[in-house]
């Protein structure tokens, strides 16, 4: 684990987003980094498709939650 230097404005956005998502600031930053990496390595997939794949890989049965297919 290491320290990452980021701009003050980005840190503020992390702080605000972490409140909405009920994550720590570090967990929010890690989430954004992971999703950003997945988006860069899978440029043909939408955010929703990436999230669906990640949830599926984690064993979350999204279809059983009553969500419609996009």
N, C-alpha and C positions, 0 to 999 in steps of 0.2 A: 504494500500500500504506500502511496506517496501523496504529496501535496501538489495540487494543480492551481496555478495562478490564473484567475479569470478577472475580467473587468468588473468593476463595481456594479454597473447596470445589469449585467448578466447574473451576478450574485443576487441582486434584488429581485429579478424575475424568478430565479430559483426559489427564493424565500417565499414569494407570493404563491407560486405554483405548488409548493410543498404543502401549503395550508389547504388548498383545494383538494389535493390528492391524498391527504393524510399521510404523507411521507416525510421523513426527515429531509433536510436540505441535501445531505449527502446521498440519500436514496433517490431523491428527485434528479440530482445530477447524474447518478449512475444510470437511471432509467433513460434519460435523454441521450446519454452517450451510447448506450446499448441500441436504442431504437435508431439513432443516427447512423451507427455502423451497419445495422441491418438494412436501412434505407439505401445507403451507399452501395452495399454489396448485392442488393436486390432492386435495382432501379425500375423494374417493370411492375413491381408490386405497390399497391396503395398502402397507406398507414393501416387501414382497416384489415387488409389482407395479412399484413405482417403481424398485427395484434392477434388475429384469429389463429394464425400458425403458432405463435408463441403460447397462446392459451391452450391450444390443442396439445402442443408438446409438453405442457405442464400437467396435462390430464384434466383440464377444465372442459366439461361438456357444454360448450356454448349453445348448441341447439336445444339442450334440455332446459335452458333458461327462458325459452319462449321468444328468442330473438329470431327475426326473419332473416333469411338468406339475402345477401346483397348482390 
